[in-house]
């Protein structure tokens, strides 16, 4: 059986950030990825937004890691040349009743240490975005957009430069907790057995299911997985926006909003489509367009019929079902499950990309004793 110090399962943006963090700290790291390349699921099927840390409950991991991670990410992108832009975004109310919701959002942001949100009236919004109609808005100047694949490539490059190795088409099928370490049965075209002192389960959508295949890990400590698909539509023709534009949040997501990529392409989404299980179909149903038109025209009444077309979709790993309050990120380490050297990352949805460097630092902290013993 092959012996390795650290294994990170999953080469999405958070798994790569964790691998980078551990490798830079001097650990021997192997990343096991079931797919043939990095970031094929949630990490590359999102809005590519650098979030400010506005919406999350005070003291939550989402709030703490987003606010800290945002600053780390901007600094990292500048140092590494990762394409990004601190463009700011608008959060708009489209009725007087929603103005109170904006005030609640501002108060929540300030509780998280995000002090730069500014009130804008309708005329001020139109000066920034002439096509937007609203009763009031908040400007978030520290929100940005990023090339998510470029970010993942930078993390991968840093990790490999520090000695980490990536294995693709290498799904972890089973694991067993032993006194000598965590034994992993890896499938694919070249099956192998690995024993690691440290394992980080960053398998994203598959993380809860994978944890249930760890023989010796208490199943009552593992969350139930839920899945929310988000569909995106692209705007054809002229590009009428310079900023992301968000409505007030809706259950399960942040509402069907305007996103802009670094090339200026405008997309709308995501909506929230709850799935019954982990069999994902990433195609976008054209019939969902009617709901998109209705939602978008509340703040962009000039949207013409036939102007949007299906683009892509992603699936968010959820820890609470439809209708329930959104759960926080879960970083489950030895203090929670009693297994030295094991960290499970559950429910790492938005703002996981923004929080990726902060999450990697928190994983390293939770592994403190095991890392010291390995050294």
C-alpha positions as CSV (number, residue, x, y, z in Angstrom):
1,X,0.0,0.0,0.0
2,X,1.3,3.4,-1.0
3,X,1.9,5.9,1.9
4,X,1.4,9.6,1.6
5,X,1.2,12.4,4.2
6,X,-1.8,14.4,3.0
7,X,-4.6,13.6,0.5
8,X,-7.1,16.2,-0.7
9,X,-10.1,14.7,-2.3
10,X,-11.5,17.0,-4.9
11,X,-9.9,19.5,-7.3
12,X,-12.5,22.3,-7.2
13,X,-11.5,25.8,-6.2
14,X,-11.6,25.0,-2.5
15,X,-9.8,21.7,-2.8
16,X,-7.1,23.3,-4.8
17,X,-6.8,26.2,-2.3
18,X,-6.4,23.6,0.5
19,X,-3.8,21.6,-1.4
20,X,-1.9,24.8,-2.0
21,X,-2.1,25.8,1.6
22,X,-0.8,22.5,2.9
23,X,1.9,22.1,0.3
24,X,3.2,25.7,1.0
25,X,3.3,24.7,4.7
26,X,5.7,21.9,3.8
27,X,3.4,18.9,3.6
28,X,3.5,16.1,1.0
29,X,0.2,16.5,-0.8
30,X,-1.7,14.3,-3.3
31,X,-5.0,15.6,-4.8
32,X,-7.4,12.9,-6.0
33,X,-10.0,14.1,-8.5
34,X,-12.7,11.9,-10.0
35,X,-13.0,14.0,-13.2
36,X,-10.4,14.3,-15.9
37,X,-9.6,18.0,-15.1
38,X,-9.9,20.6,-12.3
39,X,-13.1,22.4,-11.4
40,X,-15.7,20.6,-13.5
41,X,-18.7,21.0,-11.2
42,X,-19.7,23.9,-8.9
43,X,-16.4,25.7,-9.2
44,X,-16.9,26.4,-12.9
45,X,-20.7,26.6,-13.0
46,X,-21.4,29.8,-11.1
47,X,-21.6,33.6,-11.4
48,X,-17.8,34.2,-11.0
49,X,-18.5,36.9,-8.5
50,X,-16.2,38.0,-5.7
51,X,-18.7,38.5,-2.9
52,X,-18.5,41.2,-0.3
53,X,-19.9,39.3,2.7
54,X,-23.3,41.0,2.8
55,X,-26.0,38.4,3.3
56,X,-24.7,35.9,5.8
57,X,-25.6,35.7,9.6
58,X,-23.1,37.4,11.9
59,X,-20.4,35.1,13.2
60,X,-21.2,32.4,10.6
61,X,-18.5,30.7,8.7
62,X,-19.9,32.0,5.5
63,X,-19.7,35.6,6.8
64,X,-16.2,35.2,8.4
65,X,-14.6,33.4,5.6
66,X,-16.2,35.5,2.9
67,X,-15.1,38.8,4.4
68,X,-11.6,37.6,5.1
69,X,-11.4,35.7,1.9
70,X,-12.4,38.6,-0.3
71,X,-9.4,40.7,0.8
72,X,-7.1,37.7,0.5
73,X,-8.5,36.9,-3.0
74,X,-8.1,40.5,-4.3
75,X,-4.5,40.6,-3.1
76,X,-3.7,37.1,-4.5
77,X,-5.2,38.0,-7.9
78,X,-3.1,41.1,-8.1
79,X,0.1,39.3,-7.1
80,X,-0.5,36.3,-9.5
81,X,-2.1,38.2,-12.4
82,X,-5.4,36.4,-12.2
83,X,-7.9,38.3,-14.3
84,X,-10.5,40.1,-12.1
85,X,-12.2,43.5,-11.7
86,X,-13.5,45.2,-8.6
87,X,-16.5,46.6,-10.4
88,X,-19.0,46.9,-7.6
89,X,-22.6,45.8,-7.7
90,X,-26.1,47.1,-7.2
91,X,-28.8,45.5,-5.0
92,X,-32.1,46.9,-6.0
93,X,-35.6,47.2,-4.5
94,X,-38.4,47.3,-6.9
95,X,-41.2,48.2,-4.5
96,X,-41.5,50.3,-1.4
97,X,-42.0,47.2,0.7
98,X,-38.5,45.9,-0.5
99,X,-36.8,49.1,0.7
100,X,-37.1,47.7,4.3
101,X,-35.4,44.5,3.1
102,X,-32.5,46.6,1.8
103,X,-32.1,48.2,5.2
104,X,-32.0,44.8,6.8
105,X,-29.3,43.7,4.2
106,X,-27.3,46.8,5.0
107,X,-27.5,46.2,8.8
108,X,-26.5,42.5,8.3
109,X,-23.5,43.6,6.2
110,X,-22.3,46.1,8.8
111,X,-22.6,43.4,11.5
112,X,-20.2,41.4,9.3
113,X,-17.8,44.3,9.1
114,X,-18.8,45.3,5.6
115,X,-19.0,49.1,6.1
116,X,-18.9,50.4,2.5
117,X,-22.5,49.9,1.3
118,X,-24.0,53.1,0.1
119,X,-27.6,54.1,-0.4
120,X,-28.6,55.2,-3.9
121,X,-31.9,56.8,-5.1
122,X,-33.5,56.0,-8.4
123,X,-31.9,58.9,-10.2
124,X,-28.4,57.9,-8.9
125,X,-29.0,54.3,-10.0
126,X,-30.0,55.4,-13.5
127,X,-26.8,57.5,-13.8
128,X,-24.9,54.3,-13.2
129,X,-27.2,51.9,-15.0
130,X,-29.8,53.7,-17.3
131,X,-31.8,50.6,-18.0
132,X,-32.5,49.7,-14.3
133,X,-35.7,50.8,-12.6
134,X,-35.9,50.6,-8.8
135,X,-37.3,52.4,-5.8
136,X,-34.0,52.4,-4.0
137,X,-30.7,50.5,-4.1
138,X,-27.5,49.7,-2.3
139,X,-24.1,50.0,-4.0
140,X,-21.5,47.4,-2.9
141,X,-18.2,48.8,-4.1
142,X,-16.1,45.8,-2.9
143,X,-18.0,43.3,-5.0
144,X,-16.1,42.1,-8.1
145,X,-15.9,39.5,-10.9
146,X,-13.1,37.0,-11.6
147,X,-11.9,34.4,-14.1
148,X,-12.7,31.3,-11.9
149,X,-10.7,28.9,-14.1
150,X,-7.7,31.3,-14.1
151,X,-7.9,31.3,-10.3
152,X,-8.0,27.5,-10.1
153,X,-5.0,27.2,-12.5
154,X,-3.1,29.6,-10.3
155,X,-3.9,27.6,-7.1
156,X,-2.9,24.4,-9.0
157,X,0.4,26.0,-10.1
158,X,1.3,27.1,-6.6
159,X,0.4,23.7,-5.2
160,X,2.5,21.8,-7.8
161,X,5.4,24.2,-7.5
162,X,5.4,23.4,-3.8
163,X,5.5,19.7,-4.6
164,X,1.9,18.6,-4.6
165,X,0.7,16.0,-7.1
166,X,-2.7,15.8,-8.9
167,X,-4.2,12.5,-10.0
168,X,-7.2,12.8,-12.3
169,X,-9.8,10.1,-13.1
170,X,-9.1,8.9,-9.6
171,X,-12.4,8.5,-7.7
172,X,-12.2,7.6,-4.0
173,X,-14.5,4.6,-3.7
174,X,-14.1,3.6,0.0
175,X,-12.1,4.6,3.0
176,X,-11.2,2.9,6.3
177,X,-10.0,4.5,9.5
178,X,-7.1,2.7,11.1
179,X,-4.5,3.3,13.8
180,X,-1.9,3.7,11.0
181,X,-3.9,6.3,9.1
182,X,-6.8,6.6,6.7
183,X,-6.7,3.9,4.0
184,X,-8.3,5.0,0.7
185,X,-9.5,2.7,-2.1
186,X,-9.1,4.7,-5.3
187,X,-10.8,3.5,-8.5
188,X,-10.5,4.5,-12.1
189,X,-8.4,3.0,-14.9
190,X,-5.4,2.6,-12.5
191,X,-6.9,1.5,-9.1
192,X,-4.7,1.9,-6.1
193,X,-4.6,1.8,-2.3
194,X,-3.3,4.8,-0.4
195,X,-2.7,5.3,3.3
196,X,-2.6,8.9,4.4
197,X,-2.1,10.5,7.8
198,X,-4.2,13.5,6.8
199,X,-7.3,13.5,4.5
200,X,-9.4,16.5,3.5
201,X,-12.8,15.6,2.0
202,X,-13.4,18.5,-0.4
203,X,-15.5,16.5,-2.8
204,X,-18.2,19.2,-3.1
205,X,-21.5,17.8,-4.3
206,X,-20.3,14.3,-3.4
207,X,-18.8,15.2,0.0
208,X,-21.6,13.9,2.3
209,X,-22.0,10.6,0.3
210,X,-18.2,10.1,0.3
211,X,-18.0,10.6,4.0
212,X,-20.6,7.8,4.5
213,X,-18.1,5.5,2.8
214,X,-15.5,6.1,5.5
215,X,-15.6,2.9,7.5
216,X,-15.4,3.8,11.2
217,X,-16.8,7.4,10.9
218,X,-20.0,7.8,12.9
219,X,-22.9,8.2,10.3
220,X,-25.0,10.2,12.8
221,X,-22.5,13.0,12.5
222,X,-22.9,13.3,8.7
223,X,-25.4,15.7,7.1
224,X,-28.0,14.9,4.6
225,X,-27.2,16.3,1.1
226,X,-29.6,18.4,-0.9
227,X,-29.1,19.8,-4.3
228,X,-30.3,23.1,-5.8
229,X,-29.8,23.6,-9.5
230,X,-29.2,27.2,-10.8
231,X,-29.9,27.9,-14.4
232,X,-28.4,30.8,-16.4
233,X,-29.6,32.6,-19.5
234,X,-27.4,34.8,-21.8
235,X,-28.5,38.1,-23.2
236,X,-28.2,38.4,-26.9
237,X,-27.3,41.6,-28.6
238,X,-26.4,44.9,-26.9
239,X,-24.8,44.9,-23.4
240,X,-26.8,47.4,-21.4
241,X,-25.1,46.9,-18.0
242,X,-21.7,47.8,-16.5
243,X,-22.3,46.4,-13.0
244,X,-23.8,43.2,-11.7
245,X,-27.4,44.0,-10.6
246,X,-29.1,41.9,-7.9
247,X,-32.7,42.0,-6.7
248,X,-33.4,41.3,-3.0
249,X,-32.6,37.7,-2.1
250,X,-35.1,34.8,-2.5
251,X,-35.3,31.5,-0.7
252,X,-32.4,29.3,-1.7
253,X,-30.4,32.0,-3.5
254,X,-29.8,35.6,-4.3
255,X,-32.5,36.0,-6.9
256,X,-32.2,36.1,-10.7
257,X,-29.5,38.7,-11.1
258,X,-27.4,40.3,-13.8
259,X,-23.9,39.0,-14.0
260,X,-21.2,40.3,-16.3
261,X,-18.0,38.3,-17.2
262,X,-14.7,39.9,-17.8
263,X,-15.4,40.1,-21.6
264,X,-18.6,42.1,-20.9
265,X,-21.0,39.3,-21.7
266,X,-24.3,39.6,-19.8
267,X,-26.0,36.7,-18.2
268,X,-29.1,36.4,-15.9
269,X,-29.4,33.8,-13.2
270,X,-29.3,31.7,-11.3
271,X,-32.8,30.7,-10.4
272,X,-33.4,27.9,-7.9
273,X,-34.5,24.5,-9.1
274,X,-34.5,21.9,-6.3
275,X,-33.4,18.4,-7.4
276,X,-34.6,15.1,-5.9
277,X,-31.2,13.5,-6.0
278,X,-27.6,13.5,-7.2
279,X,-28.3,12.6,-10.8
280,X,-27.5,16.0,-12.4
281,X,-28.6,17.1,-15.8
282,X,-26.8,20.4,-16.6
283,X,-29.0,21.2,-19.6
284,X,-31.2,24.3,-19.3
285,X,-34.9,23.9,-20.0
286,X,-36.0,26.6,-22.4
287,X,-39.4,26.6,-20.8
288,X,-37.9,28.2,-17.7
289,X,-37.5,31.4,-19.7
290,X,-41.0,32.7,-18.8
291,X,-40.0,32.9,-15.1
292,X,-36.7,34.7,-16.1
293,X,-38.5,37.3,-18.1
294,X,-41.0,38.0,-15.3
295,X,-38.2,38.3,-12.7
296,X,-35.8,40.3,-14.8
297,X,-38.4,42.8,-16.0
298,X,-39.1,43.9,-12.4
299,X,-35.8,45.8,-12.5
300,X,-35.0,45.8,-16.3
301,X,-38.4,46.6,-17.9
302,X,-36.8,47.1,-21.3
303,X,-35.9,43.5,-21.8
304,X,-37.3,42.5,-25.1
305,X,-39.1,39.2,-26.0
306,X,-36.6,36.7,-27.4
307,X,-33.6,38.5,-26.0
308,X,-32.4,35.7,-23.7
309,X,-31.3,32.2,-24.5
310,X,-30.3,29.2,-22.4
311,X,-26.6,29.4,-21.3
312,X,-25.5,26.9,-18.7
313,X,-26.4,25.6,-15.2
314,X,-24.7,24.6,-12.0
315,X,-25.7,22.7,-8.9
316,X,-25.2,24.0,-5.3
317,X,-24.4,21.5,-2.5
318,X,-27.0,22.3,0.2
319,X,-27.4,21.0,3.7
320,X,-31.0,22.1,4.2
321,X,-34.0,21.3,2.1
322,X,-36.3,23.6,0.1
323,X,-38.2,25.9,2.4
324,X,-35.8,25.7,5.3
325,X,-33.3,28.4,6.3
326,X,-29.9,28.1,4.5
327,X,-27.3,26.2,6.6
328,X,-23.8,27.5,7.2
329,X,-20.6,26.0,5.8
330,X,-19.5,23.0,7.8
331,X,-15.8,22.3,8.4
332,X,-15.9,19.1,10.4
333,X,-12.6,18.3,11.9
334,X,-11.1,16.1,14.7
335,X,-12.8,18.1,17.4
336,X,-16.2,17.2,15.9
337,X,-15.8,13.6,14.9
338,X,-12.8,12.4,16.9
339,X,-10.8,11.2,13.9
340,X,-7.3,12.6,13.9
341,X,-6.2,14.0,10.5
342,X,-9.6,14.0,8.9
343,X,-11.5,17.2,7.8
344,X,-14.8,17.0,5.9
345,X,-16.0,20.1,4.1
346,X,-19.8,20.1,3.7
347,X,-22.2,22.5,2.0
348,X,-19.5,24.6,0.4
349,X,-21.7,26.6,-2.0
350,X,-21.6,30.4,-2.6
351,X,-19.5,32.2,-1.4
352,X,-17.1,29.3,-1.5
353,X,-15.0,30.7,-4.4
354,X,-14.6,34.1,-2.6
355,X,-13.9,32.3,0.7
356,X,-11.5,29.7,-0.8
357,X,-8.2,31.1,0.7
358,X,-9.8,31.7,4.1
359,X,-11.4,28.3,4.1
360,X,-8.0,26.7,3.3
361,X,-6.4,28.6,6.2
362,X,-9.2,27.3,8.5
363,X,-8.7,23.7,7.3
364,X,-5.0,24.0,8.1
365,X,-5.9,25.4,11.6
366,X,-8.3,22.5,12.3
367,X,-5.6,20.1,11.3
368,X,-3.0,21.7,13.6
369,X,-2.2,18.7,15.8
370,X,-2.1,16.2,12.9
371,X,0.1,18.5,10.9
372,X,2.5,19.0,13.8
373,X,2.7,15.2,14.3
374,X,3.4,14.7,10.6
375,X,6.2,17.2,10.7
